[in-house]
Amino acid sequence: MVTKSVVVGSAVGLHARPAALISEAAEDLASEVLIGLPGEEPVDAASSLMIMTLGAENGATVEVSGEVEADVVKIAALVEQDLDAE
């Protein structure tokens, strides 16, 4: 399994809009990607509701993991962006 640690870039953290954009991208992938706080159970990146349950705020470190490195890198890059910016 490939794991990448990244810092949440969205000013509001992984809440409604950022979670929705990440989950939409994850749904289009051929493999399952998980997101979690270090030391906690990861959740399916294709579920915006599950992403929001993490409570990951701006600046929090999260771990993105999965079997396909390119998919992990794609979702990790989204987590790092400010997806709430206009």
For each residue, the residues with C-beta under 8 A, 3 or more apart:
1: 65 66 67
2: 65 66 67 68 69 72
3: 63 64 65 72
4: 63 64 65 72 73 76
5: 38 61 62 63 64
6: 61 62 63 64 76 79 80
7: 59 60 61 62 80
8: 13 14 56 57 58 59 60 61 62 79 80
9: 58 79 80 81 82 83
10: 13 14 15 17 18 58 81 82 83 84
11: 58 82 84 85
12: 15 17 18 58 84
13: 8 10 18 55 56 57 58 60
14: 8 10 18 19 22 35 51 52 54 56 62 79
15: 10 12 18 19 52
16: 19 20 48 52
17: 10 12 20 21 83 84
18: 10 12 13 14 15 21 22 78 83 84
19: 14 15 16 22 23 48 49 51 52
20: 16 17 23 24 48
21: 17 18 24 25 78 83
22: 14 18 19 25 26 35 45 48 51 75 78 79 83
23: 19 20 26 27 45 46 47 48 51
24: 20 21 27 28
25: 21 22 28 29 74 75 78
26: 22 23 29 33 44 45 46 75
27: 23 24 46
28: 24 25
29: 25 26 32 33 46 68 71 74 75
30: 68 71
31: 66 67 68 71
32: 29 44 45 46 66 67
33: 26 29 44 45 46 64 65 66 71 72 75
34: 42 43 44 45 64 65 66
35: 14 22 42 43 45 51 54 62 63 64 75 79
36: 40 41 42 43 54 62 63 65
37: 40 54 56 60 61 62 63
38: 5 61 62 63
39:
40: 36 37 54
41: 36
42: 34 35 36 63 65
43: 34 35 36 47 50 51 53 54
44: 26 32 33 34 47 50
45: 22 23 26 32 33 34 35 51 64 75
46: 23 26 27 29 32 33
47: 23 43 44 50 51
48: 16 19 20 22 23 51 52
49: 19 52 53
50: 43 44 47 53 54
51: 14 19 22 23 35 43 45 47 48 54 56
52: 14 15 16 19 48 49 55
53: 43 49 50
54: 14 35 36 37 40 43 50 51 62
55: 13 52
56: 8 13 14 37 51 60 62
57: 8 13 60
58: 8 9 10 11 12 13
59: 7 8
60: 7 8 13 37 56 57
61: 5 6 7 8 37 38
62: 5 6 7 8 14 35 36 37 38 54 56 79
63: 3 4 5 6 35 36 37 38 42
64: 3 4 5 6 33 34 35 45 72 75 76 79
65: 1 2 3 4 33 34 36 42 72
66: 1 2 31 32 33 34 71 72 75
67: 1 2 31 32 71
68: 2 29 30 31 71 72
69: 2 72 73
70: 73 74
71: 29 30 31 33 66 67 68 74 75
72: 2 3 4 33 64 65 66 68 69 75 76
73: 4 69 70 76 77
74: 25 29 70 71 77 78
75: 22 25 26 29 33 35 45 64 66 71 72 78 79
76: 4 6 64 72 73 79 80
77: 73 74 80 81
78: 18 21 22 25 74 75 81 83
79: 6 8 9 14 22 35 62 64 75 76
80: 6 7 8 9 76 77
81: 9 10 77 78
82: 9 10 11 85
83: 9 10 17 18 21 22 78
84: 10 11 12 17 18
85: 11 82
86:
